[in-house]
Amino acid sequence: MIGFLVAGLVIGALARLIKPGKQNLSVWMTLGLGLVGSLIGGTIAWLIGTGSIWELDFLGFVLSVVAAVLLIGVAEGASSRS
């Protein structure tokens, strides 16, 4: 469980570094979006057949970061509208 949280934080931080511009997201939001991105990327990698959703291989990691970048973009768009 702790490893899953650390992976989510790392994935969220990488996604924030990749996404251009300044993001007004808290550490908790980064962690949450990283965790959700990790689940999405792991699920897609599992559906492709590269491994288990709970074992983050290279393709799953890349897909997780891409999903987290997209989620950060969505979160920014939602927060800027309100």
C-alpha positions as CSV (number, residue, x, y, z in Angstrom):
1,M,0.0,0.0,0.0
2,I,2.8,2.4,0.9
3,G,4.6,1.5,-2.4
4,F,1.4,2.3,-4.3
5,L,1.1,5.7,-2.7
6,V,4.8,6.5,-3.4
7,A,4.3,5.4,-7.0
8,G,1.3,7.6,-7.3
9,L,3.2,10.6,-5.9
10,V,6.1,10.0,-8.3
11,I,3.8,9.6,-11.3
12,G,1.9,12.7,-10.4
13,A,5.2,14.7,-9.9
14,L,6.5,13.5,-13.3
15,A,3.2,14.4,-14.9
16,R,3.4,17.9,-13.4
17,L,7.0,18.3,-14.7
18,I,6.0,17.1,-18.2
19,K,2.8,19.3,-18.4
20,P,3.9,22.8,-19.5
21,G,2.9,25.9,-17.5
22,K,2.1,26.5,-13.9
23,Q,-0.4,24.2,-12.2
24,N,-2.2,25.3,-9.1
25,L,-2.5,21.9,-7.6
26,S,-1.8,20.8,-4.0
27,V,0.4,17.9,-3.1
28,W,-2.7,15.9,-2.2
29,M,-4.2,16.6,-5.6
30,T,-1.0,15.6,-7.3
31,L,-1.0,12.3,-5.3
32,G,-4.6,11.6,-6.1
33,L,-4.2,12.3,-9.8
34,G,-1.0,10.2,-9.8
35,L,-2.8,7.3,-8.2
36,V,-5.7,7.5,-10.6
37,G,-3.3,7.8,-13.5
38,S,-1.4,4.8,-12.2
39,L,-4.7,2.8,-12.1
40,I,-5.6,3.9,-15.6
41,G,-2.2,3.2,-17.0
42,G,-1.9,-0.2,-15.3
43,T,-5.4,-1.2,-16.5
44,I,-4.6,-0.3,-20.1
45,A,-1.3,-2.2,-19.9
46,W,-3.1,-5.2,-18.4
47,L,-5.7,-5.1,-21.2
48,I,-2.9,-5.0,-23.8
49,G,-1.5,-8.1,-22.0
50,T,1.9,-6.8,-20.7
51,G,1.4,-7.8,-17.1
52,S,-0.7,-7.4,-14.0
53,I,-2.4,-4.1,-13.0
54,W,-0.5,-4.2,-9.7
55,E,2.9,-4.7,-11.2
56,L,4.0,-1.5,-12.9
57,D,6.2,-2.5,-15.9
58,F,7.7,0.0,-18.3
59,L,4.7,0.3,-20.6
60,G,2.4,0.6,-17.6
61,F,4.6,3.3,-16.1
62,V,4.6,5.3,-19.4
63,L,0.8,4.9,-19.8
64,S,0.4,5.9,-16.2
65,V,2.3,9.2,-16.6
66,V,0.4,10.0,-19.9
67,A,-2.9,9.4,-18.1
68,A,-1.8,11.5,-15.2
69,V,-0.8,14.4,-17.5
70,L,-4.2,14.2,-19.2
71,L,-5.9,14.2,-15.7
72,I,-3.9,17.2,-14.6
73,G,-5.1,19.0,-17.8
74,V,-8.7,18.1,-17.0
75,A,-8.3,19.2,-13.3
76,E,-6.8,22.5,-14.4
77,G,-9.6,23.1,-16.9
78,A,-12.2,22.3,-14.2
79,S,-10.6,24.5,-11.6
80,S,-10.2,27.5,-14.0
81,R,-13.9,27.4,-14.9
82,S,-15.1,27.7,-11.3
